[in-house]
């Protein structure tokens, strides 16, 4: 007979699972299992690991549970789902077929058949029969403006075609309009894209295309990324992008000049079992005039309750040299922002809430101090992710901030939105 305290904790873990707070449900199950092992608690943990998106870890958990109780239907069903989530179709099929061979009936049989229905065919003939495996549209948009008479508006669309469960091709178009008090310029971009899922946790992508605008030579643009993701625990990424410097550096003074830029970024986030969060990035900026810069961010925070994180952030930026001054500005403005040996210190907070199974809302704020300028800085942001239907997802973000640049106050507003529609 379980103790009352244990019963309450199990009910709380189940409530967290229903609210999609899967990492919190896993933490509660780990605490209960450390006190006393119980198969049903281990099964609840494994299901939450799977629902959190970590199919590889779920596979390990359900494999052990299946060995412990080969006759348990749920352990077998979710073991098959784990294989399915990793794209290991034939192994998933064998597990599901094994359940049918055991003579499951009624609702259990319907659950197995429903999952087998969505298993794709394999081999060359299967690839031909199922092409494309996925068709998706994604129309993104972005807007940025500051108090220096600069604004950027971008919109476009991307079509994705799944070649296999692990490989997809994309074709994208974008239009970016840069405006300043002196000039307006429109850029049209076309890209061919490739997306590869190397494993359940590792993915890569890349694109190559052209960027054209009246009065400037056509440019070759591209980007590449590789990402490792263990949901709720560890996220690592490496990114590279090359394009027109006015577009990447958000500066009004390069709109009519032939400057290119490349950005390389390495980032990571790690959440410990005690809910300490360590995150940061290292960014390298290379400009075609020979200037290079680096930016380092380190964040340390702690989780409080289920939704709130708070902590400290350190930010350091340093360019090898100052860029040229803008003509006829009395040496008061430079072609682009390139601080040297600039440090900032922040306190930050992040609150995330999930209204139901389909909506996630995040609010963030930070305030800090820049010793070099003896100036305070601040930023607030809000983000929402909404799965309107199983096929349509919407994401929006708004950021408003105030900092100090080139001996003057600098304020900015950034808005972004994207829709992802899986047609097939």
N, C-alpha and C positions, 0 to 999 in steps of 0.2 A: 504494500500500500504506500504510494508516494506521500512524502511529507507535504503539508499544505503549502509551504513556501515554494516547493518544487512545482507543484501544480499551478500556482500563480505565475511562476516564471515561464512555464510551458505555454500558458495562455497568452502571456505577454509576447513571447517569441512568435506565436501564431499570428497575433495581431500585427506585429511588425512585418511579418511576411506578407500578410494581406495588403498592407499599406505600401508594399514594394520597398521597404527599408531592409533589404536582404542582408546587407553587411551587419546591421544591428541584430537581426535574427540569428545570424551565424555566431556572433559574439556570445549571445545568451546560450545557444546550444553548446558552445565550447566550454562555457562555465559549468553547465550541468553535466557534461560528459567528464569533466575533470573531477567532479565530485563523485560521480557514479556512472558507469557505462550503461547505456540503455539503447537497444536497437532502434526503437521508434524515434528517440532523440537524434541519433546518428542519421536516420533517414530524413528527418526534418532538416537537419543541417545540409545534407547532400542536395536536397531539392532546392534550398535557397542558394547554394553555390551555383547550381545549374541556372536558376532564374536570374542570378546576378550577371550572367553572360560568360562565366568561366567554365566552358565545357571541358577543358582539359583537367582541371582540378575535380570537377564533378565526375568525370570518368574514373578517376582514381578512387573517389569515395564510393561510387556505386559498384565498382568492381569488388571492393572489399566486402560491401554489404551482400552482394550476390554470392560470394564465397561462404559468408556466414549463414545465410538463409537462401539457398538456391530456389526454394519454392515460393518466395515472396514475390507477388505480382508487381508491386510498385517498384521494387528494386530493379526488376528486369525491364519494366517499361521505361524507366528513366535512364537506365543504362543504355538502352537503344537510342533514346533522345540525345544522350551525351555524344554517342558516336555520330548521330545525325548532325548535331551542332558543329562538329569538327569536320564535316564533309566526308566522313568515312562511311560512305553509303552502304557498301557490301557488308561491313560488320554490323551496321544498324539493322540491315535486312535479315541477317542471320539471327540476331537477338529477337526481333519481332516474330520471325517465323518459328523460332523455338518456343515462344509463348503460345502460338497457335497450335503447334504440335502437341503441347501439353493438354490441349482440349479446353482452353478457357472459353467461357460462354457469356451470354448476356452483355451487359455494359462493358465488361472487361474486353471481350472480343471486339466490340465496336471501337473501343479506344485504340487497340492495336491496329485494326484495319484502317482507321482514319490516319494514323501516322504512316503506315505503309503506302497509302495513296499518294503521299507527297514525296516519297523517295524517288529521285530521278533515275532514269536508265543510265547504265554505265557502258564504257567501251565506245568505239568509234560510231557504231550504229546508234547507240544511245545519245551521243553528242549531236548527231545529225537530226535525230528525231525530236530532241528537246531544244534545239537552237531556235531562238535565243532562250537561255534559262531564266533571264530576267530582262525586263524592259522598264527603265525608270527615267523620269524627268525631274530636273532640279533647277528651278529659276531663282537664283539669288539676287539680292540687291544690297547696296551699301551706300551710306552717306556720311560725309565728314565735313566739318566746318570749324573755323577758328576765328579769333579776334584780329587776325592780320589780313583780312579780306581774301582768304583762301577757302575754297570749298571743292569737294570731290563728290560726284554722284556716279555710281556704277550699277549696271544691271546686265542681265544676260540669261543664258540658259545652257543646260547640259543634258545630253541624251546618253544614257548608259545601256549597253547591250551585253548581257551575260553570255560569254562563250562557253564556259563550264561553271561549276559551282565555285571555282577558285579564281577564275580569270574573267575580267570584263573589259570591254573597250568603251571609250567615251568620246564624244565630240562636243566641243563647247564654243560658244560665241559670247563675247562681252563687249559692252560699250562703256567707256569711262569718259566723263566730262570734267575737266579741271577748269576752275574759274578763279581769276584774281581781279584786282581793281584795274589791271592794265590789259589783261588778255584772257581769252577763252580758247580751249583746245579740246577736240574730241578724238579719242583713240578707239579704234576697232580692233579687237583681238579674236583670233581663231586658233583653236588648239585641238590636237588629237591626244587622247588620254588613254592610259593603261592602268588597270587596277589588278593587283595580285594578292590573294590571301595565301601566304606561305605556310601558315599553320593556324591553329585556333586562336593563338595569341599574337601572331606576327603577320603584318601586312605591309605591302609596299605599293607605291603609285608613282606615276611620272607623266609629264605632258610636254609637248613640244609644239610650237606654233609661231605665228607672226603677229606683230603689232604695227598697225599703220595709222598715220595721221597726216593731214595735208601739210605740205611744206617741210616734212622731215623724211629721211630715208626709212624704208621699212625695216623693222628690227625683228630679230629672232628672239623669242621669249620661251621660257620653259620653267618647270619646277619638278622637284622630286621629293619623296618622303618615304621614310620607313618607320613603322610604329610597332612597339611591343606594348600590349595592354593586358593586364590581369585585373579585371574590374574590381574597384574598391580597395585595391592593395597597391599595385605598382603600374605606372604608366611611363614609358620612355619613348622619345621621338627624336628624329633627326630630319631636318628640312632644308631645302635649298630652293632659291627662286632668283630668276634674272629677268629684268624688264627695264623700261625707261625710268630714269632716276626720279623724274617728277612724280611718277605714279607711286613708286616704292617709298620715297622719302617725304611725301606730303609737303612739297614746297612750291610756292607760287613763282619763284624766281628761276626755275628751270623749265618752265612750260615751253618756251620758245628756243631752248638751247639743246644741243645734241649731247646729253649726258646719259650714261647707262649705269645701272647699279646691280649688285648681286648681294643677296642676304643668305647667310648660313646660320641655322639655329639648332641648338641641342637643348632639349628640355626633359624634365623628369619630375614625377610626383610619387612619394611613398607614404603610405598610411600604416603606422605600426598597430599591433593589436591593442595597445593602450591608447589609441586614437591620437597619437602625435602625428602631425603631417609635416613632412619635409619636401619642399618643392623648389624649383628654380629653373633658370635657363642661362645659356651662354650664347650670345649672338655676335656674329661677325658681319660687318658691313663693308663692302668694297665698292668704291666709286671709280668711274672711268678716268677721272682726273688724277688717279694715283693715290688718293686718300683712302685710308682704312680706319675702321673704328671697331670697338668691342663694347658690349653691354653685358653685365653680369647681374643677375637677380638671384637672391637667396631668401627663401621664406621658411620660417619655422612657426608652427601653430599647434594648437591643442583643441580637440573636440570637447564641447560641453553640451550636455543633453544629447538629443539625437540629431538636431538640425544645425547647431551653432558651432562655428570654428572661429578662433581668435588667435592673433599672433603678431610677430615682428617680421618686417621685410627690410632687406638691405639692397640698394641699387647703386651700381657703379657704371659710369660711362666714360670712355676715353677714346678720342680720335688722334691719329698720328700728327695731324696739323690742322690749322684753321682753313676753311675754304675761302675763296676770293670774296671780296665785298661786292655788293650790287652797285653798279655804276650810278652816280648822281644821288647817292643816299648819304653823303657825308660820312662814309665808313660806319654807318649805323646798322646796316643790315648785310647779312651774308647770304650766299647762294643757297645754302642749306644748313640745317642745324647740326653742328658737330662739336659738342662740348669736349673739353679736355679735363681729365682728372676730377670728374664731378661725382660726388657722393650724395645719396639721399637715404634717410632713415624714416620708416613708416611703422605705424600700428594699423592693423587691418582686422576686419571682421567679415564673416560670410555666413549667411543664413539661408538654408535650403529647406523647402517644404514641398511635399507631394500631396496635392489635393485629393487625388484618386489614382487609379491605375494608369491614367493617361496624361496627367499634367504634372510638371515639375517647375517650380518657381525658385529662382535664386536671386538674392540681393547681396551686394558686396559694397564695402566702403573702406577707404583708407585715408589716413591723414599723416603728414610727416613734415620733415624739416630738411632743408638743404643748407648745410653749414657755409658753403662757398658764397652763397648769396644772402645768407641770413634770412631766408624766406620760408614760409610755410606752403605746403602743397596738399592737395586733397583730390579725391576722386570717388564717385559713386557710380554704381551700375546695377542694372536689373536684367534678368534673362528669363525667358520662358520657353519650355519645350512642351508641345502639345501634340499628341497622337490623335488626330481628328478621327481617323479610322485605322484599321490595321495596315492599310496601304498608304495612307497620307500622314506625313509628319510635318510639323511647322516649328520653326525655331526663330526667336527674335531676341535682340540684345540692344540695350541703350547704355552708353557710357558718357558721363559728363565730368569734366575735370578742370582743375586750375593749377598751374605750375609757374615756373619762372624761366624765361629764356632770353639770352642776349640782353641782359640788364633791363628786362621789362616783363610785365605780367603776361602770361599766355594762358588762354582758356580755350577749351575745345569741346565739341559734341560729336559723338559717333553713334550711328544707328545701323544695324544690320538685320536682315531677315532672309530666311531661305525656306523653301518648300521642297519636300522630297516626296515624290508620287511614284509608287511602284505600280505600274500599269499591268504588268504580267509577272 
